[in-house]
Amino acid sequence: MTVRHRDLSVSWLGYATTRIETPDGFVAYLDPGRYGVLDDYYARDGDLVCITHDHHYDSDAVERVADEDATVVAFEAVDAANIDRDVTPVEDLPYETVRVGQEDHLAVGPADVWSVPAYNEPDGPHVNDDGSVTHPEGFGCGYRLSVDGTSFFWPGDSDALDGFERLSVDVFLANIGGTGVMDRHEAADLAEALDPELVLPIHYNTIDILTADPKAFAADVASRGVPVVIDDPEERPV
């Protein structure tokens, strides 16, 4: 389905893929693709496409969602040479491409884009058995977007890091999948701290390691007085 917030349309399309559209037709996508979530989807209407890290980079999906005049914003460490899939290097995509670090800002049309750090803390709750982490610092980023005066926060694949709670956020795209990212309990705590106008959980139940109960998450968040909605990625807006 499509979630309506203020005058914007927001849709979760599966995995981490989120689509945001303004009344004037400006469209932004966050982390499009992978695991078949965009099979038979050829909207090619995206003015802005943001990529957080290698695990979410799918060049075929970018070309399914991006308009020919799109701007693709990718974290500086996204590198086709380090990805064990057949992907086109970011700079070889047929669009304007911009690289960002962990704390950068740029404007794309009516959207302001801020990158934020995103990683698993080496002494945090998502450390592997061998002491490593799936998302070390410098591997990826999250994004805070402001579109038509509404701010969206997508933390990417990250723990709930200190400092996130100080962001000004209207819509929190909550990563609830667990394993190498915050789980639904940590995401609910962060939602309460952020106190946004709306929480939309994403990045769960697409693959086995991202199993979560969205209804339990929604009930938890709602019990804290924070508005929350669950989207259905099977119901696409285009």
N, C-alpha and C positions, 0 to 999 in steps of 0.2 A: 504494500500500500504506500501511499505518500503521506507523510506527516506534515501538517501545516503548523507553522509557528510564526506569529506576527503575519507578515505578508510573504513569507518564504516557503518553499517546498523542500522537504528533506526526505531522502529515501536511502535506506540501507539495502544494498543489492547483493549482499553476501560477503563472507570473509571480512576484509576491512573496507570494502568499497562503499563509499558514501557519496551521494549526489546532492548538491545544493543548487537551487534555482531561485532567482529573483523575479519579481513581476515583470521586469523589463527584459527577461530572457537571458541574463548572464548566468552561466552554469559553471560550477566548480565540482571537481571530483577529487576525492582523497583515496589514495592507494587502490586504483582500479585493478581488478583481475585476480587471476590464479584459481586453480581448483575448479575450473568450469563455471564459475559464477557469472561470467559474461558470455557464455556460449549463446549464439544467436542474438546477441545484443550489438547493434551497430548504430548507436545514436549519433555519434560523431558531432556532438553539440557542445562539447566542453570548451569553455574559454580559458579555464585554468585547471591544470592537473598537478597535484602535489604527491610526491613519492617520499616515504620516510626512510626506507632502507632496503637492502638487497632482497630480503625475504618477501617483500611486497612489490618488487619491481617486475612488471610483466609488460614488455614493450608491445606485444600483440594487443593486449588490453588497452594500452594507451592509445593505440591507433583506432581501436573500436569506439573510444569515447571522445577523442579530441577533435575539435573543429580544425580546419586547415590553418587557421590563424591563431591557434591556441598557444599559450605559454605553459611550458612544462617546468615545474620547480622540483628539483631533486636534491636530496642531501648530498654533500660533497663526497661521502664515502661510497655511494652507490657505484658499483664497478662491475660491468658485464664480465670481466675476466675472472672475477671471484664467484660467479654464479654458475651453478652446475646445471643450468638450463640454457636453451637456445634463445638468447635475447639480444636485441640490438643495443649497442652502446648508447647511452643517453644523448651524447653529442651528435650521434648519427640519425636521430629521429628527425622527421621532416617538419619540425616546429621550432619556435624560439625556445631555447633551453637556458635555465638559470640554475646555478649551483648555490646552495646555502650551507652555512655552518650550523653550529648548535644554537646560536643566538643572533640571528639576522632578521632583517625586515626589508620588505619590498612591497610595492603597490602594483597590482595587475588589474586594470580597469577599475571597477568600483570596489575591488577587494584589497584589503591590507593583509599581508601574510607575514606572520612572525614564526620563525623556527624556535623550538625549545629543546633542551636536552631530553634524551630518552634512552634509558639503559637499565640493566639489572645491576644492583649494587653488589660488590663482591662479598659483603657480609650481610646481604639482605635475604629476603624470604624465598628467592627463586634461584638458588645456587645449585648447580648440578652435583651429582655424587662425587665427581672427581675434583670439585672445588672451582670449576670453571663456570662461566655464565653464558647463556645463549646470546645475549645482547650486551656486549661490553660497552663501556663509555666510548663514544666516537664512532660507533657502528651505525647509528641512526639518529633520527630526531623525531619530535612531534611537531604539530602545527597548531597555532591559534590563528584563525581567520576572522576578519571582521568584514561582513558583507551587508551592505545597506544598513549599517548601524547595528547589526546583530553579530555577536561574537560567538564563534564555535571553537571548541577545544578538542582536538584529537591527539591524545598523548602518545600515539604510536605503540610500539612494543616496548613497554617500560614497566618498572616498578612505579608505585605511587611515590614519587620523589618529593623530598622537602622543597618547598617553593611552589609546587603546583597549586597548593591551596590559596596562594596569594594572587593568582591570575583572576582577571575580571572575565567571567564566562557567562553567556546567556544560555548556550546549548552545550552540554557536555556529552560528547560521543564516547561512552564508557566502554573501555576494553575489558571484558569480563571473562576472557577465555581461560585464564590461569596458565599453569605450566611455566612458560618463559615470560609471562606477563602478569600483571595484577589479576587476582581472581575477583569473583563477584563481591566478596566481603570487603576487600581492600578498595575496590571501585566504589562500593556504597559509602565507605568512610570518606573517600575523597569527594564524592558527590555531596555529602552533607557539609563538608568543609567549604566547597566551592559555592554552594547554595545558588545554583543556576535557576533560570526560569524553566528549564526542561532538561531531562536526562534521557538519552536514547542509547541503549546498550547495543554494541556491535562486536564483531570479531569473536564469534562463538559458534559451536556446533557445525562448522563447515568441514572440519577434519577431526579425527578422533582425539587428538591431544588438546583440542579447544572445546571440551565439553563443559557446558554450564547450564544452569536452570534460570532462564530469563524471568520466569514468573516469580521465583523466589527472590531474585535480585530486585525486581520491580516492587514487590511487597515490602522488602527491607527499606528501599529508598523512600517509598511512599510513607512508611511508618515514621520517617524522620522529617516529614513535612515538605519533601522535595517532589515536585511534579515529575512524573516519569511516564514514558510510553514505550511499547514494544512494537517494532516494525516487522513485517513479513517479507523477507527477500524474494519470495516466490512471486510476489505481486509487484511487477516493475512499472515505472511510470511512463516508459517509452516503448 
